[in-house]
Amino acid sequence: MFGGLPVVRVINFTGDTWVSRLEDGSPDEDLLRIADALGRLAHEGRPGSTVYVGYDTRSLSVALAAEVGEVIAAHGVRALVSDAHCPMPALSEAVRRNPAAFGGIMLTAGNRPADYVGARVRMADGSAATPADTDVLEALIVPESPSRRGEAERVDIVTPLLERISAFADGQAVADSSPLVVCDPMHGATSSHARRLLSALGAHTIEIHDGDDEDFGGLHPEVVEPWIDDCEQAVVDNGAAYGFALDGAGERLALVDDRGRLVSPHKMLALIMEYLVRGRGVTGRMVAPIFVSSIVRRQADRLGLPLTVTPAGYVWMREEMAAGDVVCAGDALGGITIPAVGLERDPLAVAALVAELVAADGRPLSAISDDLERVVGHMEYARRDVRMGSGDIQMLRNILPGLNPASVAGRTPVSVSHSAGSLRLSFDDDSWLLVRPSRTLPAARVYAEAPTPALRDGLLDAGARLACSPLAGE
């Protein structure tokens, strides 16, 4: 209270996303205020249109989903609420495939721990809302919690996605090989759905972290170590053929081989590329962001795939896929899109295709992965975030596009490139260093890849120094 009046929180989106800790203010009321603004925006922009509502397994998401739909429906908009928790691609594809859809809202805090709640907004084509879109939405958010309610409808938006994936994958091949698979939805939006899909394809599935633990057991639903350690151990303990860990919103995948080892996101993407081209005869381009691994570049060259490199941000990759002629697209974090299924990063589709490719090959996943490494080589990849003051990050944004260092980490670049305000330095052994200012945070993203961890870390250290003092030189 201030002066006897309640303090109303200002709601600000970062990109398409708003997040809050449960203990901060009244996030339930904030979500309803966002829903009210979205309903008003849909009514004003396209009267009589449809807005989809999806949600993850977090207790507040589940509790508020129906009410969010009712608040939206109060504006004369048709509100379709998922009848179960759903992964992000299910919501996005439901919106994209419905000509009457104005957009959608997903109640999720993504890969953040259980004490967060959030919302992400989708536009009529299923794509993420841009900052300009959410600026308009923010302007419509009023201080008062909405009191009006309409009638929302419950719909199944998960089954259509699973059916498309099942139709795409060769279920007979998977069933014939009858693999034992560990599935770890990390208490997130793919809980039960991943097991349902893999079982329908003929796999014997063991599910861990299935969403029943309200505080996620302290787990962060992010598909990186140490959070995937339980999946790796479960593969070993059960003698499974492989394991999948899927992130909180159902957009990214970590792949674990039969020895309990993580198959890096780059190698996973390279395996998918090869199988689509050589196993299925798919033709077209490969799409990846500017921080793409040299492994992916080498694989694209090996397969004769033109590689389209985009600025950082999934919106650019999605735009390329919407243009067509794309085999697949992938980032460095386990987010892979297979356009034959949809335009979203979809770990369920990737899991189904991995099951198919292992069945078709007939060897253990570890052997397939090791063989790929012998062909495309080994590289060590990492990213580091460097927090900076607002003035320092703005200076970096101004200077970086014209910066051409002669030496970094005692090494001379063979090429220097600038794209979308970033700096990328390449070296003669396929090592590289990328520095780019974050679009949403006062931080610099520093990426590096090299044949050894020591070389990679030396580049990361040099990139961090460069970000903090771009005019200091080496």
C-alpha positions in Angstrom: 0.0 0.0 0.0 1.1 3.6 -0.7 -0.9 6.5 0.6 -3.7 4.0 1.4 -3.9 2.8 -2.2 -2.9 -0.6 -3.6 0.3 -0.7 -5.6 -0.4 -1.9 -9.2 2.5 -3.6 -10.9 3.4 -2.5 -14.3 3.5 -5.5 -16.7 6.3 -5.5 -19.2 7.0 -8.2 -21.8 10.4 -9.2 -23.0 9.9 -10.2 -26.6 6.7 -12.4 -26.5 7.2 -13.3 -22.9 6.1 -12.1 -19.4 7.4 -13.9 -16.3 7.1 -13.4 -12.6 8.0 -15.2 -9.4 5.0 -16.5 -7.5 6.1 -14.6 -4.4 6.2 -11.2 -6.2 3.0 -9.3 -6.0 -0.2 -11.0 -7.4 0.8 -12.9 -10.6 -2.6 -14.5 -10.8 -4.2 -11.1 -11.1 -1.5 -10.0 -13.6 -2.2 -13.0 -15.8 -5.9 -12.1 -15.9 -5.1 -8.4 -16.7 -3.0 -9.7 -19.6 -5.8 -11.9 -20.7 -8.2 -9.0 -20.6 -5.9 -6.9 -22.8 -5.6 -9.7 -25.3 -9.3 -10.2 -25.4 -9.8 -6.5 -26.0 -7.1 -6.4 -28.7 -8.6 -9.4 -30.5 -12.1 -7.9 -30.5 -10.8 -4.5 -31.8 -8.5 -6.0 -34.3 -10.7 -8.9 -35.6 -14.2 -9.1 -34.1 -15.5 -12.6 -33.7 -12.1 -14.2 -34.1 -10.7 -17.0 -32.0 -8.0 -17.0 -29.3 -6.4 -20.2 -28.1 -5.2 -20.7 -24.5 -2.6 -23.3 -23.6 -0.8 -24.0 -20.3 2.0 -26.0 -18.8 1.9 -28.2 -15.6 2.7 -25.4 -13.1 -0.1 -25.2 -10.5 -1.0 -21.6 -11.2 -1.0 -22.2 -15.0 -3.5 -25.1 -14.5 -5.6 -23.3 -12.1 -6.0 -20.1 -14.2 -6.2 -21.5 -17.7 -10.0 -21.7 -17.8 -10.4 -18.3 -16.1 -8.0 -16.7 -18.6 -10.3 -18.1 -21.4 -13.4 -16.7 -19.7 -11.8 -13.2 -19.4 -10.9 -13.3 -23.1 -14.4 -14.6 -24.1 -16.0 -11.7 -22.2 -14.9 -9.4 -25.1 -17.0 -11.4 -27.6 -14.1 -13.4 -28.7 -14.2 -17.2 -29.1 -11.8 -18.6 -26.5 -10.6 -22.2 -27.0 -8.8 -23.5 -23.9 -6.7 -26.7 -24.2 -8.4 -29.6 -22.3 -5.0 -30.6 -20.9 -1.5 -29.2 -20.4 0.1 -28.8 -23.8 3.6 -28.2 -25.3 4.2 -24.9 -27.0 4.2 -26.3 -30.6 0.7 -27.7 -30.0 -0.7 -24.2 -29.2 1.3 -22.5 -32.0 0.3 -25.0 -34.7 -3.4 -24.9 -33.6 -3.4 -21.1 -34.1 -1.5 -21.3 -37.4 -3.9 -23.9 -38.8 -7.1 -22.1 -37.9 -8.0 -19.4 -40.4 -10.3 -17.8 -37.7 -7.6 -17.5 -35.1 -6.4 -14.1 -34.0 -3.7 -15.6 -31.8 -3.0 -17.5 -28.6 -1.6 -17.3 -25.2 0.4 -20.0 -23.4 0.7 -19.9 -19.6 4.2 -21.0 -19.0 7.5 -19.9 -17.5 9.5 -22.1 -19.9 12.7 -23.5 -18.4 12.5 -21.5 -15.2 12.0 -23.3 -11.9 8.7 -24.1 -10.4 8.4 -20.8 -8.4 7.9 -18.9 -11.6 4.8 -18.3 -13.7 4.5 -16.6 -17.0 2.7 -16.1 -20.4 3.8 -16.1 -24.0 1.7 -14.6 -26.8 1.3 -16.0 -30.3 0.0 -14.1 -33.4 -2.4 -15.3 -36.1 0.2 -17.2 -38.0 1.4 -19.0 -34.9 4.6 -17.0 -34.6 5.8 -15.3 -31.5 4.5 -11.8 -30.8 7.1 -9.1 -31.7 8.1 -6.3 -29.3 5.9 -4.0 -31.3 3.0 -6.4 -30.8 3.5 -6.6 -27.1 3.9 -2.8 -26.9 0.4 -2.6 -28.2 -0.8 -5.2 -25.8 0.9 -3.5 -22.8 -0.9 -0.3 -23.6 -4.2 -2.0 -23.2 -3.5 -3.5 -19.8 -5.6 -1.7 -17.2 -4.8 -1.5 -13.4 -8.0 -3.2 -12.3 -8.4 -7.0 -12.3 -11.2 -7.8 -14.8 -14.5 -8.7 -13.4 -16.4 -9.7 -16.5 -16.4 -13.4 -17.6 -17.6 -15.1 -20.8 -18.0 -18.7 -21.8 -14.8 -20.5 -22.9 -14.7 -23.8 -24.7 -12.4 -26.8 -24.0 -10.7 -28.3 -27.0 -8.0 -31.0 -27.6 -5.1 -29.3 -29.3 -2.5 -32.0 -28.4 -3.9 -35.0 -30.2 -3.8 -33.3 -33.6 -0.1 -32.6 -33.1 0.6 -36.2 -32.0 -1.4 -37.5 -35.0 0.7 -35.4 -37.4 3.9 -36.7 -35.9 2.7 -40.3 -35.9 1.7 -39.9 -39.6 5.2 -38.5 -40.4 7.2 -41.1 -38.5 7.7 -44.7 -39.6 6.0 -46.3 -36.6 6.3 -49.8 -38.1 10.1 -49.5 -38.1 10.1 -48.4 -34.5 7.7 -51.1 -33.5 9.8 -53.8 -35.2 12.9 -52.7 -33.3 10.8 -52.4 -30.0 13.3 -50.1 -28.2 13.3 -49.4 -24.5 13.3 -45.6 -24.1 13.6 -43.2 -21.1 11.5 -40.1 -21.4 12.1 -37.2 -19.1 9.6 -34.3 -19.6 11.2 -32.6 -16.6 7.8 -32.0 -15.0 6.9 -29.8 -18.0 4.4 -29.4 -20.7 5.2 -32.7 -22.5 4.5 -34.8 -19.4 2.5 -37.9 -20.5 2.3 -36.6 -24.1 5.9 -37.8 -25.0 5.2 -41.2 -23.5 1.9 -41.4 -25.3 3.6 -40.7 -28.6 6.5 -43.0 -28.3 4.3 -45.8 -27.0 2.0 -45.4 -30.0 5.0 -45.7 -32.2 5.9 -49.1 -30.6 8.5 -48.1 -28.1 8.6 -49.3 -24.5 8.7 -46.1 -22.5 9.9 -45.3 -19.0 8.8 -41.8 -17.9 10.6 -40.0 -15.1 9.8 -36.5 -13.7 6.2 -36.8 -15.0 4.8 -33.5 -13.7 3.3 -34.7 -10.4 5.8 -32.8 -8.2 4.5 -29.3 -7.6 7.9 -27.8 -6.9 9.6 -29.9 -9.7 11.7 -31.5 -7.0 14.1 -28.6 -7.3 14.7 -29.4 -10.9 15.1 -26.6 -13.5 13.2 -27.9 -16.7 16.2 -26.9 -18.9 17.8 -29.5 -21.2 21.4 -29.0 -20.1 23.5 -30.6 -17.5 23.2 -31.0 -14.5 19.4 -31.0 -15.0 19.5 -33.9 -17.4 21.7 -36.1 -15.1 18.7 -38.1 -14.0 17.8 -39.0 -17.5 21.3 -40.1 -18.3 21.4 -42.3 -15.1 18.0 -43.8 -15.9 19.2 -44.9 -19.3 22.1 -46.7 -17.7 20.1 -48.2 -14.9 17.4 -49.6 -17.1 19.6 -50.6 -20.0 17.6 -48.4 -22.4 18.4 -47.8 -26.0 18.4 -44.0 -25.6 16.7 -41.3 -23.6 15.0 -38.0 -24.2 14.8 -35.0 -21.9 12.3 -32.3 -23.0 12.2 -28.8 -21.6 9.5 -27.0 -19.6 7.6 -25.5 -22.5 8.1 -28.5 -24.8 10.4 -26.7 -27.4 13.8 -28.3 -26.9 15.3 -31.8 -26.6 18.4 -33.4 -25.1 19.3 -36.8 -26.5 21.1 -39.4 -24.4 22.7 -42.4 -26.0 22.7 -46.0 -24.8 25.8 -45.4 -22.6 24.2 -42.6 -20.8 26.1 -39.9 -22.6 24.7 -36.7 -23.9 24.7 -36.4 -27.7 25.4 -32.7 -28.1 22.7 -30.6 -29.7 25.0 -30.1 -32.8 25.6 -33.8 -33.3 21.8 -34.5 -32.8 21.0 -31.9 -35.5 23.7 -33.3 -37.8 22.2 -36.8 -37.4 18.7 -35.5 -38.2 20.0 -33.7 -41.3 21.7 -36.9 -42.6 18.7 -39.1 -42.0 16.3 -36.6 -43.6 18.5 -36.3 -46.7 19.9 -39.8 -47.1 17.3 -41.9 -45.3 14.2 -40.1 -46.5 15.4 -38.3 -49.6 14.4 -34.8 -48.5 15.9 -31.9 -50.4 16.2 -28.2 -49.7 18.1 -25.8 -47.5 19.4 -26.1 -44.0 18.6 -23.1 -41.7 20.6 -22.2 -38.6 21.5 -19.1 -36.5 24.8 -17.2 -36.6 26.1 -19.2 -33.6 25.7 -22.5 -35.5 28.4 -25.1 -34.8 31.1 -26.0 -37.3 29.8 -29.5 -37.0 26.5 -28.4 -38.6 28.4 -26.4 -41.3 30.6 -29.4 -42.1 27.5 -31.7 -42.3 25.7 -29.3 -44.6 28.7 -29.2 -46.9 29.0 -33.0 -46.8 25.3 -33.5 -47.7 25.3 -30.8 -50.3 22.8 -28.7 -48.4 22.8 -24.9 -48.9 23.1 -23.4 -45.4 21.1 -20.3 -44.7 22.5 -18.5 -41.6 20.1 -16.2 -39.8 20.5 -13.6 -37.1 20.0 -14.8 -33.5 16.3 -15.3 -32.6 13.9 -18.0 -33.7 11.7 -15.5 -35.5 14.3 -15.3 -38.3 14.5 -19.1 -38.7 10.8 -19.5 -38.8 10.5 -16.8 -41.5 12.9 -18.9 -43.6 10.9 -22.0 -43.1 7.7 -20.3 -44.0 9.3 -19.4 -47.3 9.7 -23.1 -48.0 12.4 -25.3 -49.4 13.9 -26.2 -46.0 15.0 -29.7 -44.9 15.2 -28.7 -41.2 16.3 -25.9 -38.9 18.1 -26.0 -35.6 19.7 -23.9 -32.9 22.6 -24.7 -30.5 20.3 -25.5 -27.6 18.3 -28.6 -28.8 15.6 -26.7 -30.6 14.9 -28.4 -34.0 12.2 -27.8 -36.5 11.0 -30.3 -39.1 8.9 -28.3 -41.6 7.1 -31.5 -42.7 5.4 -31.6 -39.3 5.2 -27.8 -38.5 7.0 -24.5 -38.3 7.8 -24.7 -34.5 10.7 -26.2 -32.6 9.2 -29.5 -31.8 11.0 -32.0 -29.6 8.2 -34.6 -29.9 8.7 -34.7 -33.7 12.5 -34.9 -33.2 12.1 -37.8 -30.7 9.9 -39.7 -33.2 12.4 -39.2 -36.0 15.4 -40.2 -33.8 13.5 -43.4 -32.9 13.0 -44.1 -36.6 16.6 -43.4 -37.6 18.0 -45.6 -34.9 15.6 -48.4 -35.9 16.5 -48.0 -39.6 20.2 -48.0 -38.9 20.1 -51.1 -36.6 23.1 -50.1 -34.6 23.1 -48.6 -31.0 22.8 -44.8 -30.9 26.3 -44.6 -29.4 27.8 -46.3 -32.5 25.8 -44.0 -34.9 27.0 -40.9 -33.0 30.6 -42.0 -32.8 30.6 -42.8 -36.5 29.3 -39.3 -37.2 32.1 -37.8 -35.2 34.7 -39.7 -37.1 33.3 -38.2 -40.3 32.7 -34.6 -39.3 35.2 -34.3 -36.5 35.0 -33.3 -32.9 34.5 -29.7 -31.6 33.9 -28.2 -28.1 31.2 -25.6 -28.0 30.1 -23.2 -25.2 28.3 -19.9 -24.5 29.0 -17.4 -21.8 26.9 -14.4 -20.8 28.7 -11.3 -19.7 26.5 -8.9 -17.6 27.2 -5.2 -18.3 25.9 -1.8 -17.3 23.3 -0.2 -19.7 25.8 2.4 -20.8 28.5 -0.3 -21.5 26.2 -2.5 -23.5 25.0 0.5 -25.6 28.7 1.3 -26.3 29.3 -2.3 -27.4 26.3 -2.1 -29.7 27.7 1.0 -31.3 31.3 -0.2 -31.7 30.9 -3.9 -32.5 29.8 -3.6 -36.1 33.0 -1.8 -37.0 35.4 -3.7 -34.9 38.1 -5.8 -36.6 40.6 -7.1 -34.1 43.9 -8.3 -35.6 44.5 -10.9 -32.9 42.3 -12.6 -30.3 43.5 -15.1 -27.7 46.9 -14.9 -29.4 45.5 -16.1 -32.6 45.0 -14.3 -36.0 41.5 -14.6 -37.5 41.3 -15.8 -41.1 38.0 -14.0 -41.5 36.0 -11.4 -39.7 32.3 -10.9 -40.3 29.5 -8.7 -38.9 25.9 -9.7 -39.0 23.0 -8.1 -37.2 25.3 -6.1 -34.9 27.5 -9.1 -34.0 31.2 -9.9 -34.4 32.3 -13.3 -35.6 35.9 -14.3 -35.9 36.9 -17.5 -37.7 40.3 -19.3 -37.4 42.2 -21.8 -39.6 41.2 -24.9 -37.6 37.4 -24.1 -37.8 37.5 -22.5 -34.4 35.4 -19.4 -34.1 34.4 -16.7 -31.6 31.1 -14.8 -31.7 30.2 -11.7 -29.6 26.8 -10.2 -29.8 24.8 -7.8 -27.5 21.7 -9.4 -26.1 18.5 -7.9 -27.6 16.6 -8.0 -24.3 19.2 -7.9 -21.4 22.1 -5.6 -20.5 24.5 -8.5 -21.4 26.8 -9.7 -24.1 26.5 -13.2 -25.4 29.9 -14.8 -26.1 30.0 -18.1 -28.1 33.1 -20.1 -29.0 33.9 -23.4 -30.6 37.3 -25.1 -30.9 38.8 -28.6 -31.2 39.7 -28.7 -27.4 38.1 -27.3 -24.3 41.3 -25.3 -23.5 41.2 -23.5 -26.9 37.5 -22.9 -26.6 37.8 -21.5 -23.1 40.7 -19.3 -24.2 38.4 -17.8 -26.9 35.6 -17.4 -24.4 37.9 -15.5 -22.0 39.1 -13.3 -24.8 35.5 -12.7 -26.0 34.4 -11.6 -22.5 37.3 -9.2 -22.3 36.5 -7.8 -25.7 32.9 -7.3 -24.8 33.8 -5.4 -21.6 36.6 -3.3 -23.3 36.0 -3.4 -27.1 38.6 -0.6 -27.7 41.3 -2.0 -25.5 42.7 -4.5 -28.1 44.2 -7.8 -27.4 
